[in-house]
Amino acid sequence: MSKVIAVTGASAGIGRAVAGLFLARGWTVAALARRAEPLETLAKAHANAIALPCDVTDETAVARAFDAIVERAGRLDVLFNNAGAFGPSGPIDEISLTDWRAVLDVNLTGMFLCARAAFGQMRRQDPAGGRIINNGSISAHVPRPGSVCYTTTKHGVSGLTKTLNLDGRDLGICAGQLDIGNAATEMTKGISQGARQADGSIRAEAVMDAGDVAEAVWYMANLPPEANVPSLTVMANKMPFIGRG
């Protein structure tokens, strides 16, 4: 019986790369995203894919999606909690409360809802246990200029991950955070052309293939229950993170 992973934000970018890698290597992949069409295309191409259109900010929709995973696959071994949004860029006094709440809804509330659903299933299933991998960011450590919404949520993801790891310890549930820097996706295509630096300049930055991120998720997901990576950073080697400022 194949292992089962749920991937949120699976319709594009990192989520799509992770879903594709796990499908190719024989896992059952429950693909969650708001856009149904890319998920249906994925499911038509792979018999081991489960398309689950879902808005991760909607409590009822998330509960329904995770119930469907168990109904169709029997259990849940791994959650890659990936769905996220950048939100607007600018100093804090130019950020509206509406925009602030929109980013928090996706990046924190959505991640909370999916982690809650996965955690509950993992502790109930037989055999119990599983692994939750949260998509953090190097912005959980060092912010970009004008990124108050995104950076704040990613610091919150770190707290969520650590708490899940502690609370899941006696239940066989491991939690880890993958902090990603400059993967080439639709969301980050502008970075390779020019991104604002801490000194105010605009400079192009190096990027890496999203497949490299998928390999990092693969490594974390396939660890034995006795081992865990609480935090892993994967980044474009020449990007300005180490020494950012």
C-alpha positions in Angstrom: 0.0 0.0 0.0 1.4 3.4 -1.0 2.0 6.1 1.5 -0.2 9.2 1.4 0.8 12.8 1.3 -1.5 15.9 1.2 -0.1 18.9 -0.6 -1.7 22.3 -0.2 -1.2 24.9 -2.9 -0.7 22.0 -5.3 -1.9 23.7 -8.4 1.3 25.7 -9.2 4.8 26.4 -8.2 6.4 24.5 -5.3 3.2 22.6 -4.5 2.9 21.4 -8.0 6.6 20.3 -8.1 6.2 18.4 -4.8 3.0 16.7 -6.0 4.6 15.7 -9.2 7.7 14.2 -7.6 5.8 12.2 -5.1 3.4 10.9 -7.7 6.3 9.8 -9.9 7.8 7.9 -7.0 4.6 6.0 -6.2 2.9 7.9 -3.4 -0.8 8.7 -3.3 -1.0 12.5 -3.5 -4.0 14.4 -2.3 -3.7 17.7 -4.1 -5.4 20.7 -2.5 -5.8 24.2 -4.1 -8.4 26.7 -4.8 -8.3 26.3 -8.6 -9.9 23.0 -9.6 -8.8 22.8 -13.2 -5.0 22.2 -12.6 -5.9 19.6 -10.0 -8.3 17.7 -12.3 -5.6 17.7 -15.0 -3.2 16.2 -12.5 -5.7 13.5 -11.5 -6.4 12.6 -15.1 -2.7 12.1 -15.7 -2.0 10.1 -12.5 -4.2 7.3 -11.1 -2.6 7.9 -7.7 -3.6 11.6 -7.5 -6.7 12.8 -5.6 -8.0 16.2 -6.7 -9.4 18.2 -3.8 -10.4 21.8 -4.7 -10.2 23.6 -1.3 -9.8 27.1 0.1 -7.5 26.6 3.1 -9.0 29.6 4.9 -12.4 27.9 5.0 -12.7 25.7 8.1 -15.6 23.6 6.6 -13.8 23.1 3.3 -10.6 22.0 5.0 -12.5 19.5 7.2 -14.3 18.1 4.2 -11.1 17.8 2.2 -9.3 15.8 4.9 -12.3 13.6 5.4 -12.1 12.8 1.7 -8.5 11.9 1.9 -9.1 9.3 4.5 -12.2 8.0 2.7 -10.3 7.5 -0.5 -6.8 6.7 0.7 -7.4 5.2 4.2 -4.9 7.3 6.1 -2.6 10.3 6.0 1.2 9.9 6.4 2.5 13.4 5.5 1.1 16.9 5.1 3.1 19.4 3.1 1.5 22.6 4.4 2.5 24.8 1.5 -0.3 27.2 0.5 0.8 30.8 1.0 0.7 34.4 -0.3 3.1 37.3 -0.4 0.6 40.1 0.0 1.4 43.8 -0.8 4.9 45.3 -0.4 5.5 48.6 1.4 6.1 50.2 4.8 3.6 49.3 7.5 1.7 52.6 7.4 0.8 51.9 3.7 -0.6 48.4 4.4 -4.4 48.3 4.8 -6.0 46.1 7.5 -7.8 44.2 4.8 -4.5 43.3 3.1 -3.0 42.3 6.5 -5.9 40.1 7.3 -5.9 38.5 3.9 -2.2 37.4 4.2 -2.8 36.1 7.8 -5.8 34.2 6.6 -3.8 32.2 4.1 -0.4 32.0 5.7 -1.3 31.4 9.3 -5.0 30.5 9.6 -4.9 28.3 6.6 -1.8 26.5 7.8 -3.4 26.2 11.3 -6.6 24.6 9.8 -4.7 22.1 7.7 -2.3 21.2 10.5 -5.2 20.8 12.9 -7.0 18.4 10.5 -3.8 16.4 9.7 -2.8 16.2 13.4 -6.2 14.9 14.4 -6.2 12.3 11.7 -2.7 11.2 12.5 -3.4 10.6 16.2 -6.6 8.7 15.5 -5.4 6.4 12.7 -4.0 2.9 13.2 -1.1 2.8 13.2 -1.0 6.3 14.6 1.5 8.9 13.6 2.7 10.9 10.7 4.6 14.0 9.6 3.7 17.6 9.1 6.1 19.7 7.0 5.3 23.4 7.0 6.5 25.7 4.2 8.3 28.5 6.1 10.6 30.9 4.3 14.0 32.5 4.9 11.9 35.5 5.8 11.2 33.6 9.0 14.8 34.5 9.8 15.6 37.7 7.8 13.0 39.9 6.2 13.0 41.7 2.9 12.2 45.4 2.9 8.5 46.2 3.0 7.4 42.7 3.8 5.6 43.2 7.1 2.6 40.9 6.3 4.6 38.0 4.8 7.5 38.1 7.3 5.2 38.3 10.3 3.3 35.3 9.2 6.4 33.3 8.5 7.7 33.9 12.0 4.3 32.7 13.1 4.8 29.5 11.1 8.0 28.8 13.1 6.0 29.0 16.3 3.3 26.7 14.9 5.9 24.2 13.8 7.7 24.0 17.1 4.5 23.6 19.0 3.3 20.8 16.7 6.6 19.1 17.1 6.3 19.2 20.9 2.7 18.3 21.1 3.1 15.5 18.6 6.1 13.9 20.3 4.2 11.3 22.3 1.7 10.7 19.5 4.2 9.6 16.8 3.7 12.9 14.9 6.8 14.8 13.7 6.7 18.4 12.5 9.4 20.2 10.6 9.8 23.5 8.7 11.3 23.9 5.3 12.6 27.5 4.8 12.8 28.2 1.1 14.8 30.9 -0.6 14.3 32.0 -4.3 12.7 29.0 -5.9 11.8 29.8 -9.5 7.9 29.8 -9.6 5.2 32.0 -10.9 5.1 33.8 -7.5 8.8 34.7 -7.6 9.4 35.3 -11.3 10.2 39.0 -10.6 13.1 38.2 -8.3 15.3 37.1 -11.1 14.7 40.4 -12.8 15.1 42.7 -9.9 14.3 42.7 -6.2 14.5 45.6 -3.6 17.5 45.2 -1.3 18.0 46.5 2.2 20.2 49.4 0.9 17.3 50.6 -1.3 18.8 49.3 -4.6 17.1 47.0 -7.0 19.1 44.0 -8.0 18.5 40.7 -9.8 18.8 37.6 -7.6 19.8 34.1 -8.2 17.0 31.4 -8.2 16.9 27.7 -8.0 14.6 25.1 -9.6 11.5 24.2 -7.7 12.5 20.6 -8.2 15.3 21.1 -5.7 12.7 22.1 -3.1 10.7 19.0 -3.9 13.7 16.8 -3.2 14.1 18.5 0.2 10.5 17.7 1.0 11.1 14.1 -0.2 14.0 13.8 2.2 12.0 15.1 5.2 9.0 13.0 4.4 10.9 9.7 4.1 12.7 9.9 7.4 11.9 7.1 9.9 9.6 7.9 12.8 12.6 8.0 15.1 14.2 10.9 13.2 13.1 14.5 12.4 14.4 17.6 10.8 12.8 20.5 12.8 14.2 23.1 10.5 15.8 22.9 7.0 16.8 25.8 4.7 17.1 25.2 1.0 18.1 28.3 -1.1 19.6 29.5 -4.3 23.3 29.3 -3.5 24.2 32.8 -4.8 21.1 34.7 -3.4 21.7 37.4 -0.8 20.4 35.7 2.3 23.6 34.9 4.2 24.8 38.5 4.5 21.4 40.0 3.7 21.3 43.6 5.0 
